[in-house]
Amino acid sequence: MTDTRYPDLPVPEVRNTPTPKRSEREPILPKNPKKDK
């Protein structure tokens, strides 16, 4: 599930941090289009 959202990011680390994951999701949104390009 997170693999698709954070392919470059560490899946184990993101899963370990459920609270910060919400904050990281915000900056990842704008980063998504940049990586897509």
PDB file as gemmi writes it, atoms N, CA and C in Angstrom:
CRYST1    1.000    1.000    1.000  90.00  90.00  90.00 P 1                      
ATOM      1  N   MET A   1       0.846  -1.208   0.000  1.00  0.00           N  
ATOM      2  CA  MET A   1       0.000   0.000   0.000  1.00  0.00           C  
ATOM      3  C   MET A   1       0.884   1.263   0.000  1.00  0.00           C  
ATOM      4  N   THR A   2       1.840   1.277   0.927  1.00  0.00           N  
ATOM      5  CA  THR A   2       2.723   2.470   0.990  1.00  0.00           C  
ATOM      6  C   THR A   2       3.772   2.385  -0.116  1.00  0.00           C  
ATOM      7  N   ASP A   3       4.023   1.191  -0.578  1.00  0.00           N  
ATOM      8  CA  ASP A   3       5.056   1.021  -1.627  1.00  0.00           C  
ATOM      9  C   ASP A   3       4.742   1.913  -2.829  1.00  0.00           C  
ATOM     10  N   THR A   4       3.475   1.997  -3.154  1.00  0.00           N  
ATOM     11  CA  THR A   4       3.088   2.798  -4.336  1.00  0.00           C  
ATOM     12  C   THR A   4       3.158   4.288  -4.008  1.00  0.00           C  
ATOM     13  N   ARG A   5       2.909   4.623  -2.781  1.00  0.00           N  
ATOM     14  CA  ARG A   5       2.913   6.044  -2.384  1.00  0.00           C  
ATOM     15  C   ARG A   5       4.364   6.487  -2.136  1.00  0.00           C  
ATOM     16  N   TYR A   6       5.134   5.648  -1.488  1.00  0.00           N  
ATOM     17  CA  TYR A   6       6.530   6.030  -1.183  1.00  0.00           C  
ATOM     18  C   TYR A   6       7.496   4.970  -1.725  1.00  0.00           C  
ATOM     19  N   PRO A   7       7.639   4.921  -3.021  1.00  0.00           N  
ATOM     20  CA  PRO A   7       8.526   3.924  -3.642  1.00  0.00           C  
ATOM     21  C   PRO A   7       9.990   4.239  -3.343  1.00  0.00           C  
ATOM     22  N   ASP A   8      10.293   5.507  -3.286  1.00  0.00           N  
ATOM     23  CA  ASP A   8      11.676   5.922  -3.009  1.00  0.00           C  
ATOM     24  C   ASP A   8      11.933   5.971  -1.501  1.00  0.00           C  
ATOM     25  N   LEU A   9      10.860   6.271  -0.764  1.00  0.00           N  
ATOM     26  CA  LEU A   9      11.005   6.393   0.697  1.00  0.00           C  
ATOM     27  C   LEU A   9      11.026   5.003   1.336  1.00  0.00           C  
ATOM     28  N   PRO A  10      11.598   4.902   2.509  1.00  0.00           N  
ATOM     29  CA  PRO A  10      11.654   3.616   3.220  1.00  0.00           C  
ATOM     30  C   PRO A  10      10.273   3.188   3.715  1.00  0.00           C  
ATOM     31  N   VAL A  11       9.797   2.102   3.230  1.00  0.00           N  
ATOM     32  CA  VAL A  11       8.452   1.638   3.621  1.00  0.00           C  
ATOM     33  C   VAL A  11       8.388   1.291   5.111  1.00  0.00           C  
ATOM     34  N   PRO A  12       9.417   0.642   5.626  1.00  0.00           N  
ATOM     35  CA  PRO A  12       9.407   0.254   7.052  1.00  0.00           C  
ATOM     36  C   PRO A  12       9.413   1.488   7.957  1.00  0.00           C  
ATOM     37  N   GLU A  13      10.125   2.502   7.522  1.00  0.00           N  
ATOM     38  CA  GLU A  13      10.209   3.719   8.353  1.00  0.00           C  
ATOM     39  C   GLU A  13       8.872   4.470   8.319  1.00  0.00           C  
ATOM     40  N   VAL A  14       8.304   4.570   7.167  1.00  0.00           N  
ATOM     41  CA  VAL A  14       7.031   5.310   7.023  1.00  0.00           C  
ATOM     42  C   VAL A  14       5.938   4.603   7.823  1.00  0.00           C  
ATOM     43  N   ARG A  15       5.994   3.293   7.838  1.00  0.00           N  
ATOM     44  CA  ARG A  15       4.945   2.530   8.541  1.00  0.00           C  
ATOM     45  C   ARG A  15       5.181   2.660  10.048  1.00  0.00           C  
ATOM     46  N   ASN A  16       6.424   2.776  10.416  1.00  0.00           N  
ATOM     47  CA  ASN A  16       6.747   2.894  11.845  1.00  0.00           C  
ATOM     48  C   ASN A  16       6.249   4.234  12.392  1.00  0.00           C  
ATOM     49  N   THR A  17       6.185   5.215  11.520  1.00  0.00           N  
ATOM     50  CA  THR A  17       5.756   6.559  11.973  1.00  0.00           C  
ATOM     51  C   THR A  17       4.370   6.885  11.406  1.00  0.00           C  
ATOM     52  N   PRO A  18       3.344   6.448  12.069  1.00  0.00           N  
ATOM     53  CA  PRO A  18       1.966   6.696  11.612  1.00  0.00           C  
ATOM     54  C   PRO A  18       1.556   8.154  11.839  1.00  0.00           C  
ATOM     55  N   THR A  19       2.097   8.754  12.864  1.00  0.00           N  
ATOM     56  CA  THR A  19       1.736  10.163  13.162  1.00  0.00           C  
ATOM     57  C   THR A  19       2.432  11.126  12.192  1.00  0.00           C  
ATOM     58  N   PRO A  20       3.732  11.021  12.031  1.00  0.00           N  
ATOM     59  CA  PRO A  20       4.464  11.911  11.115  1.00  0.00           C  
ATOM     60  C   PRO A  20       4.106  11.617   9.666  1.00  0.00           C  
ATOM     61  N   LYS A  21       3.623  10.428   9.443  1.00  0.00           N  
ATOM     62  CA  LYS A  21       3.256  10.056   8.053  1.00  0.00           C  
ATOM     63  C   LYS A  21       2.235  11.080   7.506  1.00  0.00           C  
ATOM     64  N   ARG A  22       1.403  11.568   8.348  1.00  0.00           N  
ATOM     65  CA  ARG A  22       0.357  12.527   7.904  1.00  0.00           C  
ATOM     66  C   ARG A  22       1.067  13.822   7.448  1.00  0.00           C  
ATOM     67  N   SER A  23       2.017  14.244   8.201  1.00  0.00           N  
ATOM     68  CA  SER A  23       2.721  15.510   7.869  1.00  0.00           C  
ATOM     69  C   SER A  23       3.547  15.300   6.586  1.00  0.00           C  
ATOM     70  N   GLU A  24       4.130  14.143   6.473  1.00  0.00           N  
ATOM     71  CA  GLU A  24       4.976  13.866   5.291  1.00  0.00           C  
ATOM     72  C   GLU A  24       4.095  13.750   4.040  1.00  0.00           C  
ATOM     73  N   ARG A  25       2.882  13.369   4.245  1.00  0.00           N  
ATOM     74  CA  ARG A  25       1.980  13.165   3.080  1.00  0.00           C  
ATOM     75  C   ARG A  25       1.733  14.537   2.397  1.00  0.00           C  
ATOM     76  N   GLU A  26       1.751  15.566   3.152  1.00  0.00           N  
ATOM     77  CA  GLU A  26       1.488  16.914   2.569  1.00  0.00           C  
ATOM     78  C   GLU A  26       2.583  17.299   1.557  1.00  0.00           C  
ATOM     79  N   PRO A  27       3.830  17.237   1.953  1.00  0.00           N  
ATOM     80  CA  PRO A  27       4.935  17.611   1.048  1.00  0.00           C  
ATOM     81  C   PRO A  27       5.080  16.602  -0.082  1.00  0.00           C  
ATOM     82  N   ILE A  28       4.642  15.402   0.160  1.00  0.00           N  
ATOM     83  CA  ILE A  28       4.772  14.353  -0.879  1.00  0.00           C  
ATOM     84  C   ILE A  28       3.788  14.619  -2.020  1.00  0.00           C  
ATOM     85  N   LEU A  29       2.686  15.245  -1.693  1.00  0.00           N  
ATOM     86  CA  LEU A  29       1.666  15.533  -2.721  1.00  0.00           C  
ATOM     87  C   LEU A  29       2.271  16.357  -3.864  1.00  0.00           C  
ATOM     88  N   PRO A  30       2.911  17.449  -3.542  1.00  0.00           N  
ATOM     89  CA  PRO A  30       3.526  18.300  -4.573  1.00  0.00           C  
ATOM     90  C   PRO A  30       4.738  17.615  -5.197  1.00  0.00           C  
ATOM     91  N   LYS A  31       5.360  16.757  -4.442  1.00  0.00           N  
ATOM     92  CA  LYS A  31       6.553  16.057  -4.958  1.00  0.00           C  
ATOM     93  C   LYS A  31       6.123  14.975  -5.968  1.00  0.00           C  
ATOM     94  N   ASN A  32       4.933  14.492  -5.817  1.00  0.00           N  
ATOM     95  CA  ASN A  32       4.433  13.428  -6.705  1.00  0.00           C  
ATOM     96  C   ASN A  32       4.491  13.855  -8.176  1.00  0.00           C  
ATOM     97  N   PRO A  33       3.988  15.024  -8.480  1.00  0.00           N  
ATOM     98  CA  PRO A  33       3.973  15.499  -9.875  1.00  0.00           C  
ATOM     99  C   PRO A  33       5.395  15.727 -10.384  1.00  0.00           C  
ATOM    100  N   LYS A  34       6.259  16.120  -9.492  1.00  0.00           N  
ATOM    101  CA  LYS A  34       7.659  16.373  -9.897  1.00  0.00           C  
ATOM    102  C   LYS A  34       8.326  15.043 -10.288  1.00  0.00           C  
ATOM    103  N   LYS A  35       8.054  14.038  -9.533  1.00  0.00           N  
ATOM    104  CA  LYS A  35       8.663  12.723  -9.811  1.00  0.00           C  
ATOM    105  C   LYS A  35       8.000  12.109 -11.056  1.00  0.00           C  
ATOM    106  N   ASP A  36       6.743  12.367 -11.204  1.00  0.00           N  
ATOM    107  CA  ASP A  36       6.004  11.818 -12.354  1.00  0.00           C  
ATOM    108  C   ASP A  36       6.602  12.351 -13.660  1.00  0.00           C  
ATOM    109  N   LYS A  37       7.010  13.599 -13.616  1.00  0.00           N  
ATOM    110  CA  LYS A  37       7.580  14.250 -14.810  1.00  0.00           C  
ATOM    111  C   LYS A  37       8.901  13.580 -15.148  1.00  0.00           C  
TER     112      LYS A  37                                                      
END                                                                             
